[in-house]
Amino acid sequence: MANVTVTSATQFIPEIWANFALEALRKRIVLANLVFRDSDVGGFTQGDILHIPVPGTFVANNKVANTNVTLQVPTDAAIDVTLNKHKEVSFLVEDPVRAQANQDVMARYVRNAIVPLAEVIETDLFALYAGFSTSVGTSGTDITAATVRAAFNALENANNTDERRSLIVSGKDAMALLADANLAAYFANSNTDAIRQANIGPLYGLEIYRSNMVPVVAGSPNSTKNLLVTPDAMILAMRSLPLNQAPGVDQQTYADPQSNLMFRMTTSYNPNALGVQVTFDVLYGVAELRDASGVVVLS
């Protein structure tokens, strides 16, 4: 493959690669799509602390005839989220013109680069399971229809009745649910395709998703940490990094309007390697928002 020249490098179109990256990122995330996301464009750096406001609660007061209503000033709180996770993937393209002419080649470049970023975001979100105080199920025993009902009941008992409820299960537990004799009639008569796009549900009022990123803690037996959450169980805060306006550097922030995820893409000609260097990087932080909105479903 011929080395790229400075002239041919000017034909490199970052926007084309960014569009492929957004599509690949969207397809690889599960949990990040189901929790509260807070994104903003600005000059943030690693280590910055965000103070995410959480509105206080109100109470219902009696209205007495001929008296004014009772004005309330709820005590607001704040969740601190530290932007302590700066992840990057970089690679060199020696023939970008040829890569752009072949979409299959370009898609492989981008997919291989963006997948590690998507997976590390998912891993950090799943790791928040350790902070939730409610769990159901038994480690080492695949979840069943009864386990799902128990998890649903635990979430309902915590007054999570109006939020979207999502159960994210491991691959083995997805297969166990599909093989559960108590659910055979449901799946046989359901209009949904089993595990279509990693989605089994709905089931018992829950949307059920499959993810290979569900944590498994080694032991005797191993303990799989499936998660049942509502959107306010945890937060993924993403911020854009500063843009470099140096000559010969193309650096842009791209945000996905569907998932609200964002990343920075940097391209520049590397004269030492005789190619175009491409870097995808993300800056984010994760935190638990509401303990009552998460249930760890053990298996």
ROLUM-461450 format. One record per atom (N, C-alpha, C): residue in one letter; x, y, z. Coordinates in steps of 0.05 Angstrom, whole numbers, plus 5000, padded with zeros to 4 digits. Layout:
<pts>
AXYZ ...
</pts>
This chain:
<pts>
M501749765000 M500050005000 M501850255000 A501350434982 A503050674980 A502550855003 N504750985011 N504551185032 N502951425023 V501451545041 V499951785033 V501752025032 T501152205015 T502752455014 T501152675027 V502552905032 V501153125044 V498853215026 T499253205000 T497153294981 T494653114983 S495152844982 S492952664983 S491552665010 A493052725031 A491852735058 A489752945060 T489953155044 T487953365045 T485253265036 Q485053035022 Q482552925014 Q481152765036 F482552735058 F481352585080 F478952745092 I476652615094 I474252745103 I473452645130 P474052785152 P473452685179 P470452635184 E468752795172 E465852765177 E464852495168 I465952385147 I465152125138 I465751915159 W468251925169 W469051735190 W467351775215 A466852025222 A465252085247 A462451965245 N461251975222 N458551865218 N458651565222 F460651425212 F460951145217 F461451085247 A462951265260 A463551225289 A460951245305 L459251445299 L456751485314 L454951235311 E454851135286 E453150905282 E454250655297 A456850625296 A458050395311 A457650425341 L458050665351 L457650715380 L454850655388 R452950745373 R450150705379 R449350405381 K450550245363 K449949965362 K451149805385 R453349905397 R454849755417 R453949805446 I452350005450 I451650075478 I448849965484 V448449885509 V445849795519 V445149955544 L446649915565 L446050055591 L446250355588 A448150455573 A448450745570 A446050875557 N444450715543 N442050815530 N439650825550 L439950695573 L437650655591 L437850825616 V440050965620 V440351125645 V440351425638 F440351585659 F440351875655 F442951965643 R442852135622 R445252225609 R445352535610 D447652635617 D447952925619 D450452995602 S449953135580 S452153195562 S452153495556 D454453605552 D454753885546 D457353925530 V457254135513 V459554205497 V460954445510 G463454415516 G464954635528 G467854555532 G469354735544 G472154675549 G472754535575 F472054285577 F472454135601 F474953975600 T476153905623 T478553745624 T478153515644 Q479953325642 Q479753095660 Q480153195689 G478553095707 G478653175735 G476653375743 D475353515724 D473253705731 D470953565745 I469753705764 I467553585779 I464953735772 L462953575764 L460353685757 L458453655781 H456953865786 H454953855807 H452153835794 I451053605792 I448553555779 I446253595799 P444553795795 P442453855814 P440253635815 V439353565838 V437153375842 V434953515857 P432653565844 P430453705857 P429553575882 G428753735902 G427653625927 G424853525924 T423753415945 T421053295944 T419053485956 F416553455948 F414353615958 F412453435974 V410753555991 V408753406006 V406053526000 A403953366004 A401253456000 A400153576026 N399253826025 N398253956049 N395153986047 N393953996070 N391054046072 N390454336064 K388354376049 K387554656042 K385154716060 V385554916077 V383455006095 V382055236083 A379455236085 A377755446073 A378655716084 N378655916066 N379356196073 N382256236082 T383956046075 T386756076082 T388456046057 N390756156057 N392556136034 N393655846032 V394555786008 V395955536004 V398655546019 T399755306023 T402355286037 T404555276017 L406155486016 L408355495997 L410655316007 Q411855175990 Q413954995997 Q416555065983 V418755035998 V421355075986 V422954815991 P422754625973 P424154375977 P427154405978 T428354245994 T431254245996 T432454095973 D433754235955 D435054105932 D437653975941 A438453775926 A440953645931 A442653655905 A444953545907 A446653535883 A448353285883 I448653165860 I450352935857 I452953025843 D455252975856 D457753045844 D458752815826 V459352895801 V460352705782 V463052805773 T465152645777 T467852725769 T468452625741 L469352805724 L470152735697 L472952615698 N473052375709 N475652245714 N476352025694 K474852005673 K475251785654 K475751915626 H478251905618 H478952005591 H480151775576 K478651675557 K479451435542 K479951505513 E481951375501 E482551435473 E483351185458 V482851195432 V483750985413 V484851135389 S487351065382 S488651205359 S489750995339 F489751075314 F490850905293 F491851075270 L493350945252 L494551085230 L493450975204 V492651155186 V491651075160 V493651165139 E494950975126 E497051045106 E495851115079 D493351035074 D492151095048 D489251165052 P488651405063 P485851475069 P484051495045 V485251585022 V483651604998 V482551334990 R484251124991 R483350864984 R481350755004 A481750825030 A479950735051 A477150855047 Q477051115040 Q474551245036 Q473051135011 A474551044992 A473350944968 A472050674973 N472850534994 N471750275001 N470450295028 Q467750305028 Q466350345054 Q466750105073 D467149865062 D467549635079 D470149675095 V472249765082 V474849805095 V474450025116 M473150245109 M472850465128 M471150375152 A469050225147 A467350135169 A468949955189 R470749785178 R472349615195 R474249785212 Y475549985200 Y477250165216 Y475750285239 V473450405233 V471950555253 V470750365274 R469650135265 R468449945285 R470549855304 N472849775294 N474949675312 N475949895331 A475850145323 A476750355340 A474650445361 I472050445353 I470050545370 I468950345390 V469150085383 V468149875401 V469449885429 P472149905431 P473349925458 P472250155474 L471750385461 L470650615476 L467850555486 A466150435469 A463450365478 A463550165501 E465249975499 E465349765519 E466349865546 V468250055546 V469350155571 V467250335585 I465550475569 I463350635581 I461350445594 E460650235579 E458750035590 E459849905616 T462449835615 T463649705638 T463549885663 D464150135659 D464150325682 D461350365693 L459350365676 L456550385686 L455750135700 F456349905689 F455549655703 F456949625730 A459349735733 A460749715758 A459349855781 L457450025774 L455850165795 L453949985810 Y453649735800 Y451949545814 Y452649525843 A455249545849 A456249505877 A455049705896 G453949925886 G452850125905 G449950085911 F448549915896 F445649865901 F445249675925 S443349745942 S443049595967 S441049365964 T439449365942 T437449155939 T438248955918 S437948695925 S438648485906 S436548255909 V436148115888 V434447875888 V435947655873 G434947405875 G436247185861 G438447055877 T439646855865 T441746695878 T444146665860 S446446735870 S448846705854 S449246405846 G449946365821 G450446095811 G447945955801 T445646085803 T443145975793 T441946155772 D441546055748 D440446225727 D437746345735 I437246585725 I434746715733 I432446575718 T430146595731 T427746475720 T425546685719 A423146605710 A420946785710 A420346885738 A420646715758 A420146785785 A422146995795 T424646975786 T426647175793 T425947445782 V425047445757 V424247695744 V421947825759 R420047665767 R417747775782 R418647885809 A420547755822 A421547845848 A422948115844 A424548135823 A425948395817 A423948615812 F421848555796 F419748745790 F418448835815 N417848655833 N416448715858 N418248895876 A420848835876 A422649005892 A422749285882 L422649325856 L422649595845 L420049735850 E417849585848 E415249705854 E414949785883 N416049625901 N415849685930 N417449935937 A419350015920 A420850255924 A419550495910 N417050465902 N415450675889 N416550755862 N417650575847 N418450625820 N416250525801 T414150665799 T411850575784 T411450715757 D412550945754 D412051105730 D414351125711 E416651025719 E419051045702 E419350805684 R420850835662 R421550615645 R423250415661 R422550165661 R423949965676 R425349775657 S427949745660 S429549585642 S431249375657 L431049125648 L432648915660 L434748835640 I437348865647 I439548785630 I440748525640 V440648325624 V441548055633 V443847965616 S445347775627 S447647655613 S446647475591 G448447385574 G447647205553 G446546945563 K447746825584 K446846575594 K444046595607 D443546825619 D440946865632 D438746925611 A439547055589 A437647085567 A436746815556 M438646635553 M438046375543 M436346215564 A436946265589 A435446125610 A432546215610 L432046465606 L429346565605 L427846455581 L429246435558 L427946325534 L427246035538 A428845895555 A428345605559 A426545555583 D425745765597 D424045725621 D421345615613 A420545385623 A418045265616 A415645445623 N415845605643 N413645785651 N413246015631 L415246055614 L415046275594 L414746165566 A414545905563 A414445785536 A412045885520 A409745895533 A407345985520 A407446275512 Y408746435530 Y408946725524 Y410646765499 F413046635498 F414746675475 F413546555449 A412046345452 A410846215429 A408746395416 N407346555433 N405246725423 N405947015421 S408447085428 S409247365427 S409747455398 N409247705393 N409747825367 N412547915364 T414147915386 T416848015385 T418747785377 D420947845364 D422947645358 D424847615382 A425247375391 A426947325415 A429747435410 I430547595429 I433247715430 I433847865404 R431747985392 R432148155369 R433548405377 Q435848455366 Q437448685372 Q437948705402 A438648475414 A439248445443 A436848505461 N434448485450 N432048565465 N430048325466 I429548215489 I427647995492 I424848105497 G424548305514 G422048395526 G420048495506 P417848605516 P417348645545 P416448395559 L416848395585 L416148165602 L415448275630 Y413048215639 Y412148315665 Y412448615668 G412048765647 G412249045649 G415149155647 L417048975642 L419849045640 L420749015611 E422549195603 E423949155578 E426549005584 I426948775571 I429148605578 I431248615555 Y433648675562 Y435848695543 Y438048495550 R439448415529 R441748235533 R444348395529 S446248355546 S448848485543 S451048295553 N453148275537 N455448115545 N457348265564 M456548515571 M458248665590 M457248645619 V455148485624 V454148445651 V456448335668 P457048455691 P459348355707 P458948075718 V461147925719 V461147665731 V463447655751 V462847625777 V464847615797 V465647325803 A468147255799 A469046985802 A468846895831 G468046655835 G467846545862 G466846255861 S465846165883 S464745895885 S461945915896 P459945955880 P460045965851 P460546255841 N460846285814 N461046545802 N458446695807 S458546955809 S456247115814 S455847315791 T453647285776 T453047465754 T451247685764 K451947935758 K450548175769 K448748305747 N446548175741 N444548295723 N443348535737 L442348725721 L441348975733 L438549035723 L436849115742 L434249225736 L434349525745 V433849705726 V434149985732 V431950145720 T431450385731 T429950595718 T431950805710 P431250995693 P433251185683 P434651345704 D433451395727 D434751555748 D436351385768 A436951135761 A438650975778 A441551065778 M442451145754 M445251235752 M445451445730 I447751585729 I448151795710 I450751755695 L450651805670 L453051815653 L453352105644 A455352235653 A455852515646 A458252525626 M457752645603 M459752665583 M460152965576 R462653035572 R463353305565 R465353305542 S465253515526 S467153535504 S469853635515 L471953565501 L474653655508 L475353905492 P477254055501 P478054295485 P478954225457 L478354405439 L479154365411 L481754515405 N483554375391 N486154485383 N485954605355 Q486554855353 Q486454995327 Q489155015313 A491054845321 A493654865309 A493554795279 P495254915264 P495354855235 P495754555229 G494354455210 G494754175203 G493153975220 V491654075240 V490153905258 V487153955253 D485653745248 D482753765247 D481553625271 Q480253785288 Q479253675313 Q476353775317 Q474553585320 Q471753655323 Q470453475344 T468353585357 T466753435375 T464153345361 Y463453095364 Y461052985351 Y459252875373 A456652945371 A454652845390 A452552695376 D451752465387 D449652305375 D446952405385 P445252505368 P442652605377 P440852395388 Q441352145382 Q439651935392 Q440451835420 S442951795424 S443851685450 S444951905468 N445452145458 N446652365473 N449552315481 L450852115468 L453652065473 L455252245455 M457752305463 M459352475447 M462252385448 F463752455428 F466652395428 F468052615411 R470652625415 R472252805399 R473852645379 M474152755355 M475652615334 M477852805325 T480352705325 T482652865317 T484052725294 T484552885273 T486052775250 T488252975244 S490552865238 S492853035230 S494752855214 Y496352995197 Y498352845182 Y500852805199 N501652555200 N504052475216 N506352445197 P508152635195 P510352615175 P512352395181 N512552315207 N514452105214 N513451835205 A510751795206 A509651545198 A508551545170 L508651785157 L507651815130 L504751715127 G503051825144 G500251745144 G498551935160 V495951905158 V494052065174 V493551925200 Q494052065222 Q493551955248 Q490752035257 V489151835266 V486451885275 V486151805304 T484851975320 T484451915348 T481551965355 F480251765367 F477651805379 F478051815409 D476952015423 D477152015452 D474652125465 V474152045490 V471752115505 V472552195533 L471052385544 L471352475571 L468752445585 Y468652295607 Y466152245621 Y466552165650 G464352155664 G464252055692 G461651915696 V461551735715 V459151585722 V458651595752 A456151575760 A455451585788 A452751465792 E452251355816 E449551265824 E447851515830 L445451515821 L443651745826 L441651685849 R440251455846 R438151395866 R438251095872 D438851035897 D439150755905 D436650585900 A434350705906 A431850555904 A431050495875 S432450605856 S431750565828 S433450345814 G434950195830 G436649985820 G436349735836 V436149505822 V436049245836 V438149065822 V439848935838 V441848745827 V440448475827 V440348355803 V439048095799 V441247885797 L441647735818 L443847545819 L443247295804 S445247165793 S444946905780 S447646765781 
</pts>
